[in-house]
Amino acid sequence: MDLGQTIVVYLGIFLILWYAVALIYNRRLGIRTYRWLQPGVATLGKITQAKWLGSSGSGARIGVAQAKHPFRQAEVAFLLETRELLPLWLLNRLRGIRDSLVVRAQLRSVPQGELEILPQGHSRFGDLLTESKQNPWAMLDRELPAGLQAAARGRNTDNMLESAKALLNEVGPGIRRLSLARTAPHLILDMKIAQLRSEPSERFFNLLTKAFGGNLESADS
């Protein structure tokens, strides 16, 4: 074999070995993450649904049909990076894709206003500002931690943002999107999970509960 063929053969062997090792790693990480996450979700209420998203190496979804105040119901999912396919994993890393946690919840009281909290300069802000002329969004001139920005519309948004302050201070660097809306799901939180794993998951969900436990209620809810 010439040099080129040798490189191709060894590269193929390396990719196969990488796939096998990454597959085992992701499955073990998925099981550890599920075991870490379950006690935290249980603080929201009795878990009524729990299933893998394909396999333990991809992620899982945990649901609470009748959640405690301030939530009515909640669904929590974690998604793991596709580490098995090295080129795809490297590409996703360059795009900022990491292991993530997604919380979708319906609140017992409908928020008076709506908030979108995203990293500074996020393209979604442009879409929001052109979304509706009858009920327009506006950027909030508030300094937020971890390079985050907020857009809002409706009433009571200053109080809503103040309520979320402790959560933002604690986990702000990992937040990719925090959304509060008047339509269900009222709460959507998408964030990197890596920084959360160093603490019991109950701590994170206690912060989440306190952040949305008050100052959100609508007079007609």
WONOR-V857557 format. One record per backbone hydrogen bond with DSSP energy under -1.0 kcal/mol. NH is the residue of the N-H (numbers start at 1). CO is the residue of the C=O. Records with the same first field share a line. If there is no record, write none. Layout:
# WONOR-V857557
NH = CO, CO
This chain:
# WONOR-V857557
6 = 2
7 = 3
8 = 4
9 = 5
10 = 6
11 = 7
12 = 8
13 = 9
14 = 10
15 = 11
16 = 12
17 = 13
18 = 14
19 = 15
20 = 16
21 = 17
22 = 18
23 = 19
24 = 20
25 = 21
26 = 22
27 = 23
28 = 24
29 = 25
30 = 26
31 = 27
32 = 28
33 = 29
34 = 30
35 = 31
36 = 32
37 = 33
38 = 34
41 = 37
42 = 38
43 = 40
44 = 41
48 = 63
49 = 63
51 = 61
53 = 59
54 = 52
55 = 53
58 = 55
59 = 55
60 = 78
61 = 51
62 = 76
63 = 49
64 = 74
67 = 72
68 = 44
71 = 68
72 = 106
73 = 106
74 = 64
75 = 104
76 = 62
77 = 102
78 = 60
79 = 100
80 = 58
83 = 81
89 = 85
90 = 86
91 = 87
92 = 88
93 = 89
94 = 90
95 = 91
96 = 93
97 = 92
100 = 79
101 = 191
102 = 77
103 = 189
104 = 75
105 = 187
106 = 73
108 = 70
112 = 216
114 = 153
115 = 180
116 = 151
117 = 178
118 = 149
120 = 147
122 = 119
125 = 122
127 = 123
128 = 124
129 = 125
131 = 128
138 = 152
140 = 150
142 = 140
148 = 145
149 = 118
151 = 116
152 = 138
153 = 114
160 = 156
161 = 157
162 = 158
163 = 159
164 = 160
165 = 162
168 = 164
169 = 165
170 = 166
171 = 167
172 = 168
174 = 171
175 = 172
176 = 190
177 = 190
178 = 117
179 = 188
180 = 115
181 = 186
187 = 105
188 = 179
189 = 103
190 = 177
191 = 101
192 = 174
193 = 99
196 = 193
197 = 193
199 = 196
203 = 200
205 = 201
206 = 202
207 = 203
208 = 204
209 = 205
210 = 206
211 = 207
212 = 208
221 = 218
